[in-house]
């Protein structure tokens, strides 16, 4: 539902330089759409139960993982 509802090519115009990038973006969305849905479900449950502090920790954990992944990506670029 999430992947279908968004206009994939509009989301990241700064990284879409050609049709191959668009194909890769669509593949990436397909790979993580299920996880994103689970994240949204978890956030919904925490919000409904008024567990805002836990939700903030949940978001921080996810953002930490993203930053860690970006760091690994930058480390790999520096090695090349």
Secondary structure, DSSP 8 states (H G I E B T S, - for coil): -HHHHS-HHHHTTTT--SHHHHHHHHHHHHHHHHHHHHHHHHHHHHHHTT-HHHHHHHHHHHHHHHHHHHHHHHHHHHH-
